[in-house]
């Protein structure tokens, strides 16, 4: 039943993929008071954030300023051997898909204003006869949902493994559109599956060949891959935010541009430098065009380039993207004008617990973004546990919360889930990777948010 509960809830955001990057939420445009953590080496700052953290996460980081690079490494508990190995970088892969699409634009093989149907050979849903354009999918303004209609993972630990390109394309003719194309920003993994397939078809059906031939090989990326690691490169073991091991993620090869790229810190430093304008001249020109802002939707504050999220600050503009899979977290942010960048790679899925982006941005701008504190395990106050006790509905799943042996527990279909408690005031699953955050209702009762896979559900108390 623990597996069934995870399966029932993971459809919200694909069991770990970052459904909304939240970069702008991590930045305080009005500035934030610097704290005592705003000085020190990269390793020291990582240690301040991680030491004692209940997730057990390990993190590699790089801070790039002009020609200099400072790297760092820290773990919440016992160090794990991750340095020099490859991580799943999740949705940072989307910016690579954006690069490949821009390359196709520059070579005249595609236009951002083409109806996406022209490059698929299947019928695609329209909004009152208005077609979905390539630019709509590239900027998350297509109106398509976050995931394909009927998305139901057969294995929650590897949620995209069951998808096929043919099955994906078959959903496009009657996919629901939440808004007119170009009107509203709404993050869509579905859209990038489609774009990845288009890129693959323009390269004889091989996304991997497109990535290698057009970006990796010309710029000396020797440790970045999708399926087969290069000689001498191993894949880090990923972890859930409760410390349990996580399975690697896979997907049909033509859909890999959604978020299935693996890379090392060394190659991600090369990628950040390419975004800063350093590398093979043709690649530099493609990336520069890919990072040009493509406009602001009528509804929603998010400015987009070609998959890059544009974060305007009073004194600088950042181009950023985060990534999250079932066992990894990643983040890259680049200031092209000042030639500064930051890269973070973790062997733990941190999209639900938050704070990962703030760590990266603190390294880049300590005077503006405070360094978050570690999440320390604590004993839950009896009053909070008592206030949560009761029956709930969570998107069709019935569960009962109760106290036992000083812990919060949940009864689901005759099975019992146990929860720890941390210094942020959140309960976290000990057997499944989920976070339960208490919420006080206007009538004074307490309910909770269920955070899992990058998504959030508000539980309804039974009447």
FIPA-86203 format. One record per residue (C-alpha): residue number from 1; y, z, x; residue in three letters. Coordinates in pm, whole numbers, plus 50000, padded with zeros to 5 digits. Layout:
N
+------+-------+-------+-------+------+
| resi |    c2 |    c3 |    c1 | resn |
+------+-------+-------+-------+------+
|  NUM |     Y |     Z |     X |  ALA |
...
+------+-------+-------+-------+------+
// end
This chain:
463
+------+-------+-------+-------+------+
| resi |    c2 |    c3 |    c1 | resn |
+------+-------+-------+-------+------+
|    1 | 50000 | 50000 | 50000 |  UNK |
|    2 | 50235 | 50059 | 50293 |  UNK |
|    3 | 50185 | 49692 | 50380 |  UNK |
|    4 | 50234 | 49591 | 50016 |  UNK |
|    5 | 50561 | 49783 | 49993 |  UNK |
|    6 | 50687 | 49611 | 50306 |  UNK |
|    7 | 50579 | 49275 | 50164 |  UNK |
|    8 | 50752 | 49338 | 49832 |  UNK |
|    9 | 51081 | 49422 | 50001 |  UNK |
|   10 | 51086 | 49183 | 50297 |  UNK |
|   11 | 51176 | 48884 | 50080 |  UNK |
|   12 | 51530 | 49016 | 50079 |  UNK |
|   13 | 51588 | 48906 | 50439 |  UNK |
|   14 | 51265 | 48777 | 50589 |  UNK |
|   15 | 51145 | 49108 | 50731 |  UNK |
|   16 | 51381 | 49132 | 51023 |  UNK |
|   17 | 51588 | 48819 | 51048 |  UNK |
|   18 | 51958 | 48888 | 51039 |  UNK |
|   19 | 52069 | 48791 | 50693 |  UNK |
|   20 | 52434 | 48858 | 50767 |  UNK |
|   21 | 52554 | 48877 | 51127 |  UNK |
|   22 | 52834 | 49124 | 51051 |  UNK |
|   23 | 53030 | 49036 | 51362 |  UNK |
|   24 | 53365 | 49080 | 51191 |  UNK |
|   25 | 53259 | 49418 | 51056 |  UNK |
|   26 | 53201 | 49535 | 51412 |  UNK |
|   27 | 53555 | 49456 | 51516 |  UNK |
|   28 | 53864 | 49658 | 51429 |  UNK |
|   29 | 54161 | 49417 | 51432 |  UNK |
|   30 | 54403 | 49710 | 51417 |  UNK |
|   31 | 54249 | 49864 | 51724 |  UNK |
|   32 | 54040 | 50176 | 51770 |  UNK |
|   33 | 54110 | 50480 | 51980 |  UNK |
|   34 | 53925 | 50456 | 52309 |  UNK |
|   35 | 53666 | 50729 | 52361 |  UNK |
|   36 | 53522 | 50894 | 52668 |  UNK |
|   37 | 53268 | 50613 | 52698 |  UNK |
|   38 | 53521 | 50343 | 52778 |  UNK |
|   39 | 53462 | 50354 | 53153 |  UNK |
|   40 | 53154 | 50328 | 53370 |  UNK |
|   41 | 52902 | 50068 | 53476 |  UNK |
|   42 | 52712 | 49859 | 53224 |  UNK |
|   43 | 52396 | 50064 | 53283 |  UNK |
|   44 | 52589 | 50391 | 53241 |  UNK |
|   45 | 52743 | 50278 | 52913 |  UNK |
|   46 | 52407 | 50161 | 52780 |  UNK |
|   47 | 52256 | 50497 | 52876 |  UNK |
|   48 | 52532 | 50682 | 52688 |  UNK |
|   49 | 52449 | 50488 | 52375 |  UNK |
|   50 | 52071 | 50506 | 52408 |  UNK |
|   51 | 51964 | 50831 | 52572 |  UNK |
|   52 | 51759 | 51027 | 52318 |  UNK |
|   53 | 51797 | 50758 | 52051 |  UNK |
|   54 | 51511 | 50790 | 51804 |  UNK |
|   55 | 51442 | 50412 | 51809 |  UNK |
|   56 | 51310 | 50421 | 52166 |  UNK |
|   57 | 51490 | 50089 | 52230 |  UNK |
|   58 | 51537 | 49934 | 52572 |  UNK |
|   59 | 51833 | 49703 | 52635 |  UNK |
|   60 | 51931 | 49454 | 52904 |  UNK |
|   61 | 52296 | 49349 | 52917 |  UNK |
|   62 | 52535 | 49130 | 53112 |  UNK |
|   63 | 52914 | 49150 | 53127 |  UNK |
|   64 | 53073 | 48832 | 53259 |  UNK |
|   65 | 53434 | 48825 | 53377 |  UNK |
|   66 | 53531 | 48499 | 53541 |  UNK |
|   67 | 53303 | 48439 | 53837 |  UNK |
|   68 | 53160 | 48793 | 53840 |  UNK |
|   69 | 52857 | 48918 | 53648 |  UNK |
|   70 | 52752 | 49280 | 53606 |  UNK |
|   71 | 52412 | 49343 | 53456 |  UNK |
|   72 | 52269 | 49666 | 53323 |  UNK |
|   73 | 51955 | 49819 | 53180 |  UNK |
|   74 | 51874 | 50137 | 52989 |  UNK |
|   75 | 51610 | 50279 | 52755 |  UNK |
|   76 | 51629 | 50547 | 52489 |  UNK |
|   77 | 51319 | 50717 | 52624 |  UNK |
|   78 | 51060 | 50622 | 52882 |  UNK |
|   79 | 51162 | 50295 | 53053 |  UNK |
|   80 | 50959 | 49988 | 52961 |  UNK |
|   81 | 50910 | 49684 | 53183 |  UNK |
|   82 | 51143 | 49431 | 53022 |  UNK |
|   83 | 51371 | 49322 | 53305 |  UNK |
|   84 | 51329 | 48956 | 53395 |  UNK |
|   85 | 51109 | 48886 | 53093 |  UNK |
|   86 | 51182 | 48678 | 52783 |  UNK |
|   87 | 51306 | 48810 | 52447 |  UNK |
|   88 | 51307 | 48653 | 52103 |  UNK |
|   89 | 51679 | 48577 | 52062 |  UNK |
|   90 | 51654 | 48520 | 51687 |  UNK |
|   91 | 51953 | 48355 | 51523 |  UNK |
|   92 | 52140 | 48293 | 51845 |  UNK |
|   93 | 51905 | 47993 | 51830 |  UNK |
|   94 | 52124 | 47860 | 51549 |  UNK |
|   95 | 52409 | 47803 | 51795 |  UNK |
|   96 | 52169 | 47589 | 52000 |  UNK |
|   97 | 52089 | 47392 | 51685 |  UNK |
|   98 | 52464 | 47354 | 51639 |  UNK |
|   99 | 52487 | 47220 | 51994 |  UNK |
|  100 | 52215 | 46962 | 51926 |  UNK |
|  101 | 52379 | 46851 | 51602 |  UNK |
|  102 | 52712 | 46813 | 51779 |  UNK |
|  103 | 52539 | 46607 | 52045 |  UNK |
|  104 | 52407 | 46379 | 51769 |  UNK |
|  105 | 52758 | 46351 | 51625 |  UNK |
|  106 | 52901 | 46251 | 51963 |  UNK |
|  107 | 52631 | 45985 | 52001 |  UNK |
|  108 | 52697 | 45843 | 51654 |  UNK |
|  109 | 52356 | 45934 | 51514 |  UNK |
|  110 | 52497 | 46162 | 51246 |  UNK |
|  111 | 52829 | 46264 | 51092 |  UNK |
|  112 | 52926 | 46608 | 50970 |  UNK |
|  113 | 53039 | 46440 | 50648 |  UNK |
|  114 | 52706 | 46271 | 50582 |  UNK |
|  115 | 52512 | 46390 | 50278 |  UNK |
|  116 | 52220 | 46584 | 50425 |  UNK |
|  117 | 51989 | 46383 | 50196 |  UNK |
|  118 | 52065 | 46071 | 50400 |  UNK |
|  119 | 51877 | 46224 | 50695 |  UNK |
|  120 | 51582 | 46374 | 50511 |  UNK |
|  121 | 51433 | 46101 | 50293 |  UNK |
|  122 | 51397 | 46338 | 49996 |  UNK |
|  123 | 51606 | 46427 | 49693 |  UNK |
|  124 | 51850 | 46713 | 49751 |  UNK |
|  125 | 52016 | 46918 | 49480 |  UNK |
|  126 | 52381 | 46839 | 49400 |  UNK |
|  127 | 52664 | 47042 | 49251 |  UNK |
|  128 | 52803 | 46840 | 48960 |  UNK |
|  129 | 52730 | 46519 | 49154 |  UNK |
|  130 | 52886 | 46664 | 49470 |  UNK |
|  131 | 52634 | 46626 | 49756 |  UNK |
|  132 | 52555 | 46881 | 50023 |  UNK |
|  133 | 52705 | 46759 | 50349 |  UNK |
|  134 | 52583 | 46834 | 50700 |  UNK |
|  135 | 52897 | 47043 | 50763 |  UNK |
|  136 | 52822 | 47261 | 50461 |  UNK |
|  137 | 52484 | 47364 | 50599 |  UNK |
|  138 | 52621 | 47405 | 50951 |  UNK |
|  139 | 52895 | 47647 | 50839 |  UNK |
|  140 | 52692 | 47847 | 50582 |  UNK |
|  141 | 52898 | 47708 | 50294 |  UNK |
|  142 | 52627 | 47498 | 50127 |  UNK |
|  143 | 52567 | 47740 | 49840 |  UNK |
|  144 | 52196 | 47741 | 49926 |  UNK |
|  145 | 52022 | 48080 | 49910 |  UNK |
|  146 | 51937 | 48280 | 50220 |  UNK |
|  147 | 51572 | 48180 | 50199 |  UNK |
|  148 | 51379 | 47892 | 50037 |  UNK |
|  149 | 51302 | 47929 | 49665 |  UNK |
|  150 | 50972 | 48108 | 49614 |  UNK |
|  151 | 50969 | 48242 | 49971 |  UNK |
|  152 | 50671 | 48481 | 49984 |  UNK |
|  153 | 50535 | 48564 | 50329 |  UNK |
|  154 | 50157 | 48583 | 50349 |  UNK |
|  155 | 50198 | 48803 | 50659 |  UNK |
|  156 | 50509 | 49027 | 50657 |  UNK |
|  157 | 50465 | 49086 | 51031 |  UNK |
|  158 | 50518 | 48712 | 51092 |  UNK |
|  159 | 50708 | 48608 | 50781 |  UNK |
|  160 | 50782 | 48242 | 50857 |  UNK |
|  161 | 50437 | 48145 | 50984 |  UNK |
|  162 | 50323 | 48008 | 50648 |  UNK |
|  163 | 50613 | 47764 | 50607 |  UNK |
|  164 | 50560 | 47391 | 50656 |  UNK |
|  165 | 50822 | 47120 | 50686 |  UNK |
|  166 | 50680 | 46935 | 50384 |  UNK |
|  167 | 50681 | 47252 | 50178 |  UNK |
|  168 | 51039 | 47324 | 50276 |  UNK |
|  169 | 51163 | 46976 | 50189 |  UNK |
|  170 | 50989 | 46991 | 49852 |  UNK |
|  171 | 51212 | 47284 | 49750 |  UNK |
|  172 | 51539 | 47096 | 49805 |  UNK |
|  173 | 51545 | 46885 | 49488 |  UNK |
|  174 | 51599 | 47181 | 49255 |  UNK |
|  175 | 51710 | 47461 | 49487 |  UNK |
|  176 | 51960 | 47694 | 49317 |  UNK |
|  177 | 52321 | 47668 | 49439 |  UNK |
|  178 | 52531 | 47982 | 49412 |  UNK |
|  179 | 52861 | 47795 | 49444 |  UNK |
|  180 | 53013 | 47453 | 49501 |  UNK |
|  181 | 52955 | 47318 | 49854 |  UNK |
|  182 | 53232 | 47419 | 50093 |  UNK |
|  183 | 53367 | 47688 | 49860 |  UNK |
|  184 | 53202 | 48015 | 49964 |  UNK |
|  185 | 53060 | 48148 | 50290 |  UNK |
|  186 | 52708 | 48284 | 50250 |  UNK |
|  187 | 52465 | 48310 | 50542 |  UNK |
|  188 | 52159 | 48089 | 50489 |  UNK |
|  189 | 51847 | 48075 | 50702 |  UNK |
|  190 | 51723 | 47812 | 50456 |  UNK |
|  191 | 52008 | 47580 | 50552 |  UNK |
|  192 | 51925 | 47607 | 50921 |  UNK |
|  193 | 51559 | 47535 | 50863 |  UNK |
|  194 | 51675 | 47207 | 50710 |  UNK |
|  195 | 51917 | 47136 | 50997 |  UNK |
|  196 | 51648 | 47211 | 51255 |  UNK |
|  197 | 51420 | 46959 | 51084 |  UNK |
|  198 | 51696 | 46697 | 51090 |  UNK |
|  199 | 51748 | 46752 | 51464 |  UNK |
|  200 | 51374 | 46723 | 51523 |  UNK |
|  201 | 51348 | 46397 | 51328 |  UNK |
|  202 | 51631 | 46247 | 51532 |  UNK |
|  203 | 51421 | 46324 | 51842 |  UNK |
|  204 | 51088 | 46175 | 51731 |  UNK |
|  205 | 50989 | 46488 | 51542 |  UNK |
|  206 | 51018 | 46735 | 51829 |  UNK |
|  207 | 51284 | 47007 | 51819 |  UNK |
|  208 | 51155 | 47148 | 52149 |  UNK |
|  209 | 51199 | 46812 | 52323 |  UNK |
|  210 | 51553 | 46786 | 52187 |  UNK |
|  211 | 51642 | 47131 | 52315 |  UNK |
|  212 | 51484 | 47074 | 52656 |  UNK |
|  213 | 51615 | 46724 | 52711 |  UNK |
|  214 | 51968 | 46765 | 52583 |  UNK |
|  215 | 52054 | 47122 | 52690 |  UNK |
|  216 | 51797 | 47323 | 52888 |  UNK |
|  217 | 51696 | 47080 | 53162 |  UNK |
|  218 | 52045 | 46941 | 53242 |  UNK |
|  219 | 52175 | 47296 | 53292 |  UNK |
|  220 | 51889 | 47453 | 53485 |  UNK |
|  221 | 51753 | 47675 | 53207 |  UNK |
|  222 | 51409 | 47748 | 53355 |  UNK |
|  223 | 51322 | 48056 | 53146 |  UNK |
|  224 | 51405 | 47948 | 52790 |  UNK |
|  225 | 51136 | 47817 | 52554 |  UNK |
|  226 | 51011 | 47809 | 52197 |  UNK |
|  227 | 50632 | 47820 | 52206 |  UNK |
|  228 | 50483 | 47801 | 52557 |  UNK |
|  229 | 50637 | 48021 | 52830 |  UNK |
|  230 | 50715 | 47848 | 53160 |  UNK |
|  231 | 50504 | 47954 | 53457 |  UNK |
|  232 | 50594 | 48303 | 53571 |  UNK |
|  233 | 50775 | 48399 | 53249 |  UNK |
|  234 | 50624 | 48660 | 53018 |  UNK |
|  235 | 50732 | 48760 | 52667 |  UNK |
|  236 | 50848 | 49117 | 52617 |  UNK |
|  237 | 50653 | 49328 | 52367 |  UNK |
|  238 | 50880 | 49377 | 52067 |  UNK |
|  239 | 50915 | 49695 | 51863 |  UNK |
|  240 | 51019 | 49807 | 51516 |  UNK |
|  241 | 51312 | 50050 | 51495 |  UNK |
|  242 | 51060 | 50331 | 51439 |  UNK |
|  243 | 50896 | 50256 | 51775 |  UNK |
|  244 | 50586 | 50075 | 51649 |  UNK |
|  245 | 50481 | 49749 | 51814 |  UNK |
|  246 | 50591 | 49428 | 51639 |  UNK |
|  247 | 50417 | 49090 | 51629 |  UNK |
|  248 | 50581 | 48778 | 51774 |  UNK |
|  249 | 50733 | 48539 | 51520 |  UNK |
|  250 | 50628 | 48177 | 51477 |  UNK |
|  251 | 50724 | 47885 | 51252 |  UNK |
|  252 | 50641 | 47516 | 51207 |  UNK |
|  253 | 50770 | 47337 | 51523 |  UNK |
|  254 | 51036 | 47123 | 51352 |  UNK |
|  255 | 51190 | 47435 | 51194 |  UNK |
|  256 | 51222 | 47629 | 51522 |  UNK |
|  257 | 51600 | 47591 | 51539 |  UNK |
|  258 | 51624 | 47857 | 51269 |  UNK |
|  259 | 51564 | 48135 | 51522 |  UNK |
|  260 | 51251 | 48096 | 51733 |  UNK |
|  261 | 51395 | 48043 | 52081 |  UNK |
|  262 | 51290 | 48288 | 52355 |  UNK |
|  263 | 51499 | 48349 | 52666 |  UNK |
|  264 | 51563 | 48583 | 52957 |  UNK |
|  265 | 51887 | 48757 | 53046 |  UNK |
|  266 | 51935 | 48519 | 53340 |  UNK |
|  267 | 51919 | 48214 | 53114 |  UNK |
|  268 | 52138 | 48379 | 52849 |  UNK |
|  269 | 52399 | 48432 | 53120 |  UNK |
|  270 | 52375 | 48056 | 53186 |  UNK |
|  271 | 52417 | 47997 | 52813 |  UNK |
|  272 | 52727 | 48217 | 52796 |  UNK |
|  273 | 52871 | 48031 | 53095 |  UNK |
|  274 | 52802 | 47699 | 52923 |  UNK |
|  275 | 52996 | 47830 | 52623 |  UNK |
|  276 | 53276 | 47925 | 52865 |  UNK |
|  277 | 53288 | 47566 | 52995 |  UNK |
|  278 | 53061 | 47577 | 53300 |  UNK |
|  279 | 52761 | 47352 | 53349 |  UNK |
|  280 | 52652 | 46991 | 53325 |  UNK |
|  281 | 52969 | 46793 | 53234 |  UNK |
|  282 | 52819 | 46623 | 52929 |  UNK |
|  283 | 52678 | 46955 | 52803 |  UNK |
|  284 | 53014 | 47122 | 52857 |  UNK |
|  285 | 53182 | 46854 | 52645 |  UNK |
|  286 | 52923 | 46892 | 52368 |  UNK |
|  287 | 52956 | 47270 | 52366 |  UNK |
|  288 | 53335 | 47255 | 52361 |  UNK |
|  289 | 53320 | 47037 | 52051 |  UNK |
|  290 | 53053 | 47259 | 51895 |  UNK |
|  291 | 53284 | 47559 | 51932 |  UNK |
|  292 | 53582 | 47396 | 51761 |  UNK |
|  293 | 53654 | 47583 | 51433 |  UNK |
|  294 | 53555 | 47383 | 51126 |  UNK |
|  295 | 53778 | 47557 | 50875 |  UNK |
|  296 | 53786 | 47849 | 50635 |  UNK |
|  297 | 53603 | 47841 | 50301 |  UNK |
|  298 | 53801 | 47894 | 49982 |  UNK |
|  299 | 53622 | 48225 | 49927 |  UNK |
|  300 | 53520 | 48443 | 50217 |  UNK |
|  301 | 53704 | 48530 | 50538 |  UNK |
|  302 | 53450 | 48385 | 50781 |  UNK |
|  303 | 53576 | 48106 | 51007 |  UNK |
|  304 | 53292 | 47899 | 51150 |  UNK |
|  305 | 53244 | 47652 | 51430 |  UNK |
|  306 | 52911 | 47466 | 51457 |  UNK |
|  307 | 52698 | 47776 | 51388 |  UNK |
|  308 | 52923 | 47994 | 51606 |  UNK |
|  309 | 53107 | 48271 | 51422 |  UNK |
|  310 | 53477 | 48270 | 51510 |  UNK |
|  311 | 53630 | 48617 | 51536 |  UNK |
|  312 | 54011 | 48607 | 51563 |  UNK |
|  313 | 54165 | 48921 | 51714 |  UNK |
|  314 | 54534 | 48994 | 51780 |  UNK |
|  315 | 54498 | 48927 | 52152 |  UNK |
|  316 | 54198 | 48694 | 52176 |  UNK |
|  317 | 53947 | 48481 | 51987 |  UNK |
|  318 | 53576 | 48549 | 52025 |  UNK |
|  319 | 53291 | 48310 | 51951 |  UNK |
|  320 | 52984 | 48513 | 51871 |  UNK |
|  321 | 52642 | 48532 | 51714 |  UNK |
|  322 | 52375 | 48797 | 51674 |  UNK |
|  323 | 52003 | 48762 | 51639 |  UNK |
|  324 | 51727 | 48975 | 51496 |  UNK |
|  325 | 51352 | 48926 | 51452 |  UNK |
|  326 | 51078 | 49171 | 51362 |  UNK |
|  327 | 51080 | 49323 | 51710 |  UNK |
|  328 | 51398 | 49214 | 51887 |  UNK |
|  329 | 51778 | 49221 | 51869 |  UNK |
|  330 | 52025 | 49004 | 52057 |  UNK |
|  331 | 52397 | 48936 | 52069 |  UNK |
|  332 | 52634 | 48705 | 52257 |  UNK |
|  333 | 53014 | 48692 | 52241 |  UNK |
|  334 | 53240 | 48462 | 52443 |  UNK |
|  335 | 53613 | 48452 | 52504 |  UNK |
|  336 | 53659 | 48096 | 52624 |  UNK |
|  337 | 54025 | 48137 | 52719 |  UNK |
|  338 | 53983 | 48441 | 52945 |  UNK |
|  339 | 53635 | 48333 | 53064 |  UNK |
|  340 | 53476 | 48660 | 52957 |  UNK |
|  341 | 53145 | 48708 | 52780 |  UNK |
|  342 | 52884 | 48969 | 52697 |  UNK |
|  343 | 52510 | 48935 | 52632 |  UNK |
|  344 | 52278 | 49204 | 52497 |  UNK |
|  345 | 51900 | 49175 | 52459 |  UNK |
|  346 | 51679 | 49450 | 52315 |  UNK |
|  347 | 51304 | 49488 | 52276 |  UNK |
|  348 | 51360 | 49661 | 51941 |  UNK |
|  349 | 51468 | 49539 | 51596 |  UNK |
|  350 | 51802 | 49713 | 51539 |  UNK |
|  351 | 51955 | 49511 | 51254 |  UNK |
|  352 | 51893 | 49789 | 51000 |  UNK |
|  353 | 52017 | 50081 | 51209 |  UNK |
|  354 | 52331 | 49896 | 51322 |  UNK |
|  355 | 52557 | 49960 | 51619 |  UNK |
|  356 | 52414 | 49690 | 51845 |  UNK |
|  357 | 52710 | 49456 | 51814 |  UNK |
|  358 | 52953 | 49744 | 51869 |  UNK |
|  359 | 52785 | 49819 | 52202 |  UNK |
|  360 | 52834 | 49458 | 52314 |  UNK |
|  361 | 53193 | 49445 | 52199 |  UNK |
|  362 | 53269 | 49782 | 52358 |  UNK |
|  363 | 53159 | 49638 | 52691 |  UNK |
|  364 | 53395 | 49345 | 52637 |  UNK |
|  365 | 53688 | 49537 | 52484 |  UNK |
|  366 | 53649 | 49916 | 52532 |  UNK |
|  367 | 54008 | 49979 | 52427 |  UNK |
|  368 | 53941 | 49832 | 52082 |  UNK |
|  369 | 53579 | 49909 | 51990 |  UNK |
|  370 | 53442 | 50263 | 52041 |  UNK |
|  371 | 53093 | 50308 | 52180 |  UNK |
|  372 | 52855 | 50432 | 51908 |  UNK |
|  373 | 52665 | 50755 | 51960 |  UNK |
|  374 | 52284 | 50760 | 51985 |  UNK |
|  375 | 52078 | 50823 | 51672 |  UNK |
|  376 | 51917 | 51156 | 51751 |  UNK |
|  377 | 51620 | 51285 | 51551 |  UNK |
|  378 | 51710 | 51592 | 51345 |  UNK |
|  379 | 51570 | 51812 | 51069 |  UNK |
|  380 | 51690 | 51693 | 50729 |  UNK |
|  381 | 51898 | 51950 | 50535 |  UNK |
|  382 | 51697 | 52089 | 50245 |  UNK |
|  383 | 51985 | 52024 | 50005 |  UNK |
|  384 | 51985 | 51649 | 50082 |  UNK |
|  385 | 51607 | 51623 | 50047 |  UNK |
|  386 | 51622 | 51811 | 49716 |  UNK |
|  387 | 51902 | 51589 | 49584 |  UNK |
|  388 | 51693 | 51277 | 49648 |  UNK |
|  389 | 51378 | 51400 | 49475 |  UNK |
|  390 | 51291 | 51193 | 49169 |  UNK |
|  391 | 51164 | 50861 | 49037 |  UNK |
|  392 | 51323 | 50527 | 49131 |  UNK |
|  393 | 51296 | 50153 | 49077 |  UNK |
|  394 | 51349 | 49932 | 49381 |  UNK |
|  395 | 51354 | 49568 | 49271 |  UNK |
|  396 | 51043 | 49612 | 49058 |  UNK |
|  397 | 50870 | 49858 | 49290 |  UNK |
|  398 | 50838 | 50209 | 49145 |  UNK |
|  399 | 50842 | 50501 | 49384 |  UNK |
|  400 | 50887 | 50876 | 49375 |  UNK |
|  401 | 51068 | 51077 | 49642 |  UNK |
|  402 | 50967 | 51437 | 49704 |  UNK |
|  403 | 50973 | 51707 | 49972 |  UNK |
|  404 | 50663 | 51820 | 50157 |  UNK |
|  405 | 50632 | 52027 | 50473 |  UNK |
|  406 | 51008 | 51998 | 50529 |  UNK |
|  407 | 51001 | 51615 | 50521 |  UNK |
|  408 | 51115 | 51357 | 50270 |  UNK |
|  409 | 50820 | 51156 | 50142 |  UNK |
|  410 | 50773 | 50866 | 49905 |  UNK |
|  411 | 50480 | 50811 | 49673 |  UNK |
|  412 | 50406 | 50442 | 49605 |  UNK |
|  413 | 50097 | 50336 | 49413 |  UNK |
|  414 | 49903 | 50643 | 49519 |  UNK |
|  415 | 49999 | 50610 | 49887 |  UNK |
|  416 | 50244 | 50836 | 50067 |  UNK |
|  417 | 50516 | 50730 | 50312 |  UNK |
|  418 | 50672 | 50984 | 50550 |  UNK |
|  419 | 51037 | 50979 | 50664 |  UNK |
|  420 | 51215 | 51125 | 50964 |  UNK |
|  421 | 51588 | 51203 | 50966 |  UNK |
|  422 | 51855 | 51127 | 51224 |  UNK |
|  423 | 52204 | 51234 | 51326 |  UNK |
|  424 | 52362 | 50944 | 51133 |  UNK |
|  425 | 52238 | 51100 | 50809 |  UNK |
|  426 | 51970 | 50836 | 50751 |  UNK |
|  427 | 51600 | 50876 | 50674 |  UNK |
|  428 | 51368 | 50636 | 50856 |  UNK |
|  429 | 51009 | 50537 | 50783 |  UNK |
|  430 | 50749 | 50673 | 51021 |  UNK |
|  431 | 50478 | 50427 | 50909 |  UNK |
|  432 | 50692 | 50129 | 50802 |  UNK |
|  433 | 51014 | 49996 | 50950 |  UNK |
|  434 | 51273 | 50081 | 50686 |  UNK |
|  435 | 51581 | 50298 | 50655 |  UNK |
|  436 | 51673 | 50509 | 50352 |  UNK |
|  437 | 52043 | 50598 | 50328 |  UNK |
|  438 | 52153 | 50855 | 50065 |  UNK |
|  439 | 52429 | 50738 | 49827 |  UNK |
|  440 | 52618 | 50961 | 49584 |  UNK |
|  441 | 52668 | 50809 | 49238 |  UNK |
|  442 | 52988 | 50851 | 49032 |  UNK |
|  443 | 52805 | 51093 | 48799 |  UNK |
|  444 | 52725 | 51322 | 49092 |  UNK |
|  445 | 52359 | 51228 | 49124 |  UNK |
|  446 | 52215 | 51094 | 49448 |  UNK |
|  447 | 52033 | 50765 | 49494 |  UNK |
|  448 | 51972 | 50564 | 49811 |  UNK |
|  449 | 52009 | 50231 | 49984 |  UNK |
|  450 | 51688 | 50081 | 50117 |  UNK |
|  451 | 51762 | 49888 | 50437 |  UNK |
|  452 | 51492 | 49661 | 50569 |  UNK |
|  453 | 51483 | 49330 | 50747 |  UNK |
|  454 | 51863 | 49308 | 50767 |  UNK |
|  455 | 51902 | 49338 | 50388 |  UNK |
|  456 | 52005 | 49619 | 50154 |  UNK |
|  457 | 51876 | 49722 | 49811 |  UNK |
|  458 | 52031 | 49997 | 49598 |  UNK |
|  459 | 51762 | 50202 | 49422 |  UNK |
|  460 | 51800 | 50276 | 49052 |  UNK |
|  461 | 51712 | 50623 | 48933 |  UNK |
|  462 | 51465 | 50637 | 48646 |  UNK |
|  463 | 51622 | 50753 | 48322 |  UNK |
+------+-------+-------+-------+------+
// end
